[in-house]
Amino acid sequence: MSKKSCLLDIKDLTIHYITHDGIVRAVEDLNLQVAVGETLGFVGETGAGKTTTALGILQLVPSPPGKIINGQILFEGEDLLKKSPSELRDIRGSGIAMIFQDPMTSLNPVITVGEQIAEIVRLHEDIDKASAWKRAEHMLETVGIKAERANDYPHQFSGGMKQRVVIAIALACNPSLLIADEPTTALDVTIQAQVLELMKDLKDKYQTAMIMITHDLGIVAEICDKVAIMYAGNIVEYADKRSLFLNPCHPYTVGLFKSIPDIDVDEEELQVIKGLMPDPTDLPSGCTFHPRCPKVQPECSKRKPPRFEVEPDHFVSCILYDQAGRSGGSDNE
């Protein structure tokens, strides 16, 4: 990784869910990097494996049925898969924190929000109750909630306010990496914009790297530096935001952009990607996207495409780019 030093480096990560119906191949040979202070947009359809990847980083994949089969997860140069449970508990919250998808279920309903923030602080730092409580009040004010509301319970907050509390908990110990799993899904558009603006400001203030899991390319455009497009358990395109938006290369990425309404174009219907995501218990051979791909070649079903660098730091897994990184016909028309 150039320019900034690498904070998180995932190599060949494979995560399966072993069920009575077969092996669910949620994540297959995934490679991903996040630099210090960088925001990575992690984009894909529901079921692509985004949340499983995030849970894999924190080693919170429910087991059974989930199992990390293979790979390395290097955080600050050390493989998290080789850490003991106690070492992982120390890293969760202080090194890596996660904002889960639904704030309604992320908070304990019978404990005040101040106590919940103070608890995470005392878990990772050697300070007394009074100091931890002051930190909790400070974190609430940081996310735009009055300090006196530290004595309130989660049910006394609106959805947007609960999400602010969850963000306060995640940032309480100043982690190096924040994983946000669709943090605005349950919120209305106005509150969504406020929460995103808050996260962007706090990320800059604390110099925290962030993985933003989303299916909304508008959110990616707003706050991300790099983008990873995920399909059926793997990264099919990885680039900086500007390069990806100006020159989407993988047919799946092109399809995602075509499915977004354009106010400058008068169209009767949106263009959609034909078909559905494949069954993860029965993934197609070769390139997993080939049954839905408008540019499918005979070779696509026979071999899994390697990763090609089509321009500096812009990677695509597609055989259309098999000749010196140049497309053999992947125009974005």
C-alpha positions in Angstrom: 0.0 0.0 0.0 1.5 3.3 -1.1 1.6 6.7 0.6 0.0 6.0 3.9 1.1 3.0 6.0 -1.2 0.0 6.1 -3.3 -0.4 9.3 -5.3 -3.5 8.3 -4.3 -6.1 5.7 -6.6 -9.0 5.0 -5.0 -11.8 3.0 -7.0 -14.8 1.4 -9.7 -14.7 4.1 -12.2 -17.5 3.8 -15.3 -17.8 6.1 -17.9 -20.6 5.8 -21.1 -21.3 7.6 -21.5 -25.1 8.0 -25.2 -25.9 8.0 -27.5 -28.9 7.5 -28.3 -27.6 4.0 -24.6 -27.4 3.0 -21.6 -25.2 3.3 -22.4 -21.5 2.9 -19.4 -19.9 1.3 -19.9 -16.4 2.8 -16.4 -15.1 2.1 -13.9 -16.6 -0.3 -10.2 -15.8 -0.6 -10.8 -12.1 0.2 -8.0 -9.6 0.1 -8.4 -6.1 1.4 -6.2 -3.2 2.8 -7.0 -0.1 4.9 -4.4 2.6 5.5 -4.0 4.6 8.6 -6.7 7.4 8.8 -8.4 6.2 5.6 -12.1 5.6 5.0 -12.9 2.5 2.9 -16.4 2.1 1.4 -17.4 -1.6 1.4 -20.2 -1.9 -1.2 -22.3 -4.8 -2.3 -25.8 -6.3 -2.4 -27.4 -7.9 0.7 -25.8 -11.3 1.2 -22.5 -10.4 -0.5 -20.6 -11.1 2.7 -19.8 -7.6 3.9 -21.0 -8.1 7.5 -19.4 -11.5 7.8 -16.1 -10.0 6.8 -16.5 -7.3 9.5 -17.4 -9.9 12.1 -14.4 -12.0 10.9 -12.0 -9.1 11.5 -13.3 -8.9 15.1 -13.6 -12.7 15.3 -17.2 -12.4 16.3 -18.5 -14.8 13.6 -21.1 -16.9 15.4 -19.6 -20.4 15.9 -21.3 -22.7 15.2 -22.2 -22.5 12.3 -19.5 -20.0 11.2 -15.9 -20.8 10.9 -12.8 -19.0 9.6 -11.3 -21.5 7.3 -8.2 -19.7 6.0 -6.4 -16.4 5.8 -4.6 -13.7 7.7 -6.0 -10.6 9.3 -3.0 -8.3 10.0 -3.8 -5.4 12.2 -0.9 -3.1 13.0 1.3 -5.9 11.6 0.0 -8.6 13.9 -2.3 -11.5 12.8 -5.6 -11.3 14.8 -6.3 -15.0 14.0 -3.3 -15.9 16.2 -4.5 -13.9 19.2 -5.9 -15.4 22.4 -9.4 -14.6 23.5 -8.1 -12.2 26.2 -5.9 -10.4 23.7 -8.8 -10.1 21.3 -11.0 -8.6 24.1 -8.3 -5.9 24.7 -8.2 -5.1 21.0 -12.0 -4.9 20.6 -13.1 -1.4 21.6 -9.6 0.1 22.0 -7.9 -1.0 18.8 -11.0 -1.8 16.6 -14.5 -0.7 17.4 -17.8 -1.5 15.5 -21.0 0.3 15.0 -23.7 -2.3 14.4 -26.5 -1.9 11.9 -29.4 -1.4 14.3 -28.9 0.9 17.3 -32.2 -0.3 18.8 -30.6 -3.7 19.5 -27.0 -2.5 20.2 -27.8 -0.9 23.5 -28.7 -2.6 26.8 -32.2 -1.4 27.6 -31.8 -1.6 31.5 -28.6 0.3 31.8 -28.2 4.1 31.4 -26.3 5.3 28.4 -23.7 7.0 30.6 -23.0 3.7 32.4 -22.7 1.9 29.0 -20.1 4.3 27.8 -18.2 4.3 31.1 -18.2 0.5 31.2 -16.3 0.3 27.9 -13.8 3.0 29.1 -13.1 1.1 32.4 -12.8 -2.1 30.5 -9.9 -0.8 28.5 -8.3 1.9 30.7 -7.1 1.9 34.3 -9.3 4.7 35.6 -11.8 5.1 38.4 -15.6 5.3 38.1 -15.8 9.0 38.5 -13.2 9.6 35.7 -15.0 7.1 33.4 -18.3 8.9 34.0 -16.8 12.2 33.1 -15.4 10.6 29.9 -18.9 9.3 29.2 -20.4 12.8 29.6 -17.7 14.2 27.4 -18.3 11.6 24.6 -22.1 12.3 24.7 -21.4 16.0 24.2 -18.9 15.2 21.4 -21.8 13.5 19.5 -24.2 16.3 20.2 -26.1 15.0 23.2 -26.3 17.0 26.5 -24.1 15.6 29.3 -27.1 15.5 31.7 -28.7 12.9 29.5 -26.1 10.3 30.6 -28.6 9.2 33.3 -31.3 8.4 30.7 -32.1 5.0 29.4 -32.0 4.0 25.7 -35.8 4.0 25.3 -35.8 7.7 26.2 -33.9 8.5 23.0 -35.0 8.7 19.3 -33.5 6.4 16.7 -31.0 9.1 15.6 -30.0 9.8 19.1 -29.5 6.1 19.9 -27.2 5.9 16.9 -25.2 8.9 18.3 -24.9 7.0 21.6 -23.6 3.9 19.8 -21.0 6.1 18.0 -20.0 7.6 21.3 -19.5 4.1 22.7 -17.4 3.1 19.7 -15.2 6.1 19.9 -14.8 6.2 23.7 -11.4 4.6 23.7 -10.1 6.3 20.5 -9.8 3.1 18.4 -7.4 3.1 15.4 -10.1 1.4 13.2 -13.9 1.9 13.2 -16.1 -0.5 11.4 -19.6 0.9 10.6 -22.1 -1.6 9.4 -24.8 0.3 7.5 -25.1 2.7 10.5 -27.8 4.8 8.9 -30.2 2.1 7.6 -32.8 2.5 10.3 -32.9 6.3 10.1 -34.8 8.8 8.0 -33.0 10.8 5.4 -32.6 14.0 7.4 -31.2 12.2 10.5 -29.1 10.0 8.2 -27.3 13.1 6.8 -26.7 14.4 10.3 -25.2 11.1 11.5 -23.0 10.8 8.5 -21.7 14.4 8.9 -21.0 13.7 12.6 -19.1 10.5 11.7 -17.0 12.4 9.1 -16.2 15.1 11.6 -15.3 12.7 14.4 -13.2 10.6 12.1 -11.1 13.7 11.2 -10.9 14.8 14.8 -9.6 11.4 16.1 -7.7 10.4 13.0 -9.6 7.1 12.9 -9.5 4.8 9.9 -13.0 3.5 9.0 -14.6 0.7 7.0 -18.1 1.9 6.0 -20.3 -1.0 5.0 -23.1 0.1 2.8 -25.1 -0.5 -0.4 -25.5 3.2 -1.0 -23.0 4.7 -3.4 -24.2 8.2 -2.4 -22.8 7.6 1.1 -19.6 6.3 -0.5 -19.3 9.5 -2.5 -19.9 11.6 0.6 -17.3 10.2 3.0 -15.0 7.5 1.6 -11.5 7.7 0.2 -11.3 4.2 -1.2 -14.0 1.8 -2.4 -14.1 -2.0 -2.4 -17.0 -3.6 -4.5 -18.0 -7.0 -3.1 -19.9 -9.7 -4.9 -20.6 -13.3 -3.7 -17.9 -13.2 -1.0 -15.1 -11.5 -2.8 -13.8 -8.1 -3.9 -14.3 -7.6 -7.6 -13.1 -4.0 -7.8 -10.9 -1.9 -5.5 -9.9 1.7 -6.2 -9.8 5.2 -4.8 -13.2 6.9 -4.9 -12.5 9.3 -7.8 -11.0 6.6 -10.0 -14.0 4.2 -9.4 -16.7 6.8 -10.0 -15.1 8.2 -13.2 -14.0 4.8 -14.5 -15.9 1.8 -13.1 -14.4 -1.2 -14.8 -16.0 -4.5 -13.6 -19.3 -5.2 -15.3 -20.9 -5.6 -11.8 -19.7 -2.1 -10.7 -20.9 -0.7 -14.0 -24.3 -2.3 -13.4 -24.5 -0.8 -9.9 -23.9 2.7 -11.4 -26.5 2.2 -14.1 -29.1 1.3 -11.6 -28.8 4.7 -9.9 -31.4 7.3 -11.2 -29.8 10.2 -13.2 -31.7 13.5 -13.0 -30.1 14.6 -16.3 -31.4 11.6 -18.2 -35.1 11.1 -19.1 -35.6 7.3 -18.7 -38.8 5.3 -18.4 -37.1 2.6 -16.4 -33.9 2.1 -14.5 -31.4 -0.4 -15.9 -31.1 -3.3 -13.5 -28.6 -6.2 -13.2 -30.4 -9.2 -14.5 -30.8 -12.3 -12.2 -30.1 -12.7 -8.5 -27.1 -13.1 -6.2 -26.0 -16.8 -6.4 -26.8 -19.3 -3.7 -23.7 -19.2 -1.4 -24.1 -23.0 -0.9 -23.8 -23.5 -4.6 -21.6 -20.7 -6.1 -21.0 -20.7 -9.9 -17.7 -22.0 -11.3 -15.1 -19.6 -12.5 -16.1 -16.0 -12.0 -19.2 -16.0 -9.7 -20.7 -13.1 -11.6 -20.7 -14.8 -15.0 -24.3 -16.0 -15.0 -25.5 -12.3 -14.7 -22.7 -10.6 -16.7 -23.7 -8.8 -19.9 -20.1 -9.2 -21.2 -19.6 -12.9 -20.3 -17.0 -14.8 -22.3 -16.8 -18.7 -22.7 -13.7 -18.6 -20.4 -15.5 -16.9 -17.5 -17.2 -20.1 -16.3 -13.9 -22.0 -16.4 -11.5 -20.0 -14.3 -11.6 -17.6 -11.5 -10.2 -14.2 -12.7 -7.0 -13.0 -11.0 -6.7 -9.3 -9.9 -5.5 -6.9 -12.6 -4.2 -3.4 -12.0 -5.9 -1.3 -14.7 -4.4 1.9 -13.5 -2.3 2.8 -10.4 -4.1 1.4 -7.3 -7.2 0.5 -9.3 -7.7 -3.3 -9.2 -10.3 -5.4 -11.1 -11.0 -9.1 -11.0 -12.2 -9.7 -14.6 -10.7 -11.5 -17.5 -11.6 -8.6 -19.8 -8.5 -6.9 -18.4 -6.2 -9.9 -19.1 -3.9 -8.2 -21.5 -1.4 -5.8 -19.7 -4.2 -4.4 -17.7 -6.2 -3.2 -20.7 -9.9 -4.0 -21.3 -10.9 -6.1 -24.3 -14.3 -4.5 -24.4 -15.6 -3.3 -21.1 -16.8 0.1 -22.1 -19.2 1.7 -19.7 -21.8 2.6 -22.2 
